[in-house]
Amino acid sequence: MSEGIARICMVSCGEASAFTAEIVRRKYGTAGMMLLFADTLAEDSDAYRFLIETACHILSVPLPSGLTYLLKTLPEWHKDRFGRRAILAEIFD
């Protein structure tokens, strides 16, 4: 890949975007690859697990330690959106 060129894949918490990112990885590799997720904070809690596991697989990085525990403590957005935001910030920081 030429220096300075990036492959940016917009991902959601769904299969289609994960599959598209996998196709890009297979074709171009992960050098300069970025996965972009626009978080609405309203995704189902399990969708975040899928998103993180997929991103780790595609980018060939290990899953963050304690991820399963943190995601199990993630409240649904309509019950505690500020608590949800704090836990997600802990995961993604």
C-alpha positions as CSV (number, residue, x, y, z in Angstrom):
1,M,0.0,0.0,0.0
2,S,1.3,3.5,-0.8
3,E,2.4,5.6,2.1
4,G,-0.4,7.8,3.5
5,I,-3.3,5.8,2.0
6,A,-5.7,4.5,4.5
7,R,-8.6,2.1,4.2
8,I,-11.5,3.3,6.3
9,C,-14.4,0.9,6.8
10,M,-17.6,2.2,8.3
11,V,-18.8,-0.6,10.6
12,S,-22.1,-1.0,12.4
13,C,-22.9,-3.8,14.8
14,G,-24.1,-6.0,12.0
15,E,-23.0,-8.9,9.8
16,A,-22.9,-7.0,6.5
17,S,-20.4,-4.3,7.6
18,A,-18.3,-6.9,9.4
19,F,-18.1,-9.0,6.2
20,T,-17.2,-5.9,4.1
21,A,-14.4,-5.0,6.5
22,E,-13.2,-8.7,6.3
23,I,-13.1,-8.4,2.5
24,V,-11.1,-5.2,2.6
25,R,-8.7,-6.8,5.1
26,R,-8.2,-9.9,2.8
27,K,-7.6,-7.7,-0.2
28,Y,-5.4,-5.0,1.2
29,G,-4.2,-6.2,4.7
30,T,-4.5,-4.2,7.9
31,A,-1.7,-1.6,7.3
32,G,-3.5,1.7,7.3
33,M,-6.9,0.1,7.9
34,M,-9.3,1.9,10.2
35,L,-12.7,0.7,11.4
36,L,-15.1,3.6,12.0
37,F,-18.2,3.2,14.2
38,A,-20.7,6.0,14.8
39,D,-22.0,5.2,18.3
40,T,-25.5,6.3,19.0
41,L,-25.3,4.7,22.6
42,A,-28.6,3.0,21.7
43,E,-27.2,-0.4,20.4
44,D,-28.2,-3.6,22.1
45,S,-25.6,-4.5,24.7
46,D,-24.7,-7.7,22.8
47,A,-24.1,-5.7,19.7
48,Y,-21.1,-4.0,21.3
49,R,-19.7,-7.4,22.1
50,F,-20.1,-8.4,18.4
51,L,-18.6,-5.2,17.3
52,I,-15.5,-5.5,19.5
53,E,-14.9,-9.1,18.8
54,T,-15.2,-8.5,15.1
55,A,-12.9,-5.6,15.2
56,C,-10.3,-7.5,17.1
57,H,-10.5,-10.4,14.7
58,I,-10.2,-8.2,11.6
59,L,-7.3,-6.2,13.0
60,S,-5.6,-9.3,14.5
61,V,-5.4,-7.8,18.0
62,P,-6.3,-9.6,21.3
63,L,-9.6,-9.0,23.0
64,P,-9.3,-6.5,25.8
65,S,-9.1,-8.2,29.2
66,G,-12.2,-8.0,31.3
67,L,-14.4,-7.3,28.2
68,T,-17.0,-10.0,28.9
69,Y,-17.5,-8.7,32.5
70,L,-17.8,-5.0,31.4
71,L,-20.3,-5.8,28.7
72,K,-22.4,-7.9,31.2
73,T,-22.6,-4.8,33.4
74,L,-23.7,-2.5,30.5
75,P,-27.2,-1.3,31.2
76,E,-29.6,-0.9,28.3
77,W,-29.7,2.7,27.0
78,H,-33.3,3.4,28.1
79,K,-32.5,2.3,31.7
80,D,-29.3,4.2,32.4
81,R,-27.8,6.1,29.5
82,F,-25.2,7.9,31.6
83,G,-24.0,4.6,33.3
84,R,-23.9,3.1,29.8
85,R,-21.7,6.0,28.5
86,A,-19.3,5.6,31.5
87,I,-18.8,1.8,30.9
88,L,-18.4,2.3,27.1
89,A,-15.8,5.0,27.7
90,E,-13.9,2.6,30.0
91,I,-14.0,0.0,27.2
92,F,-12.9,2.3,24.4
93,D,-10.4,4.4,26.2
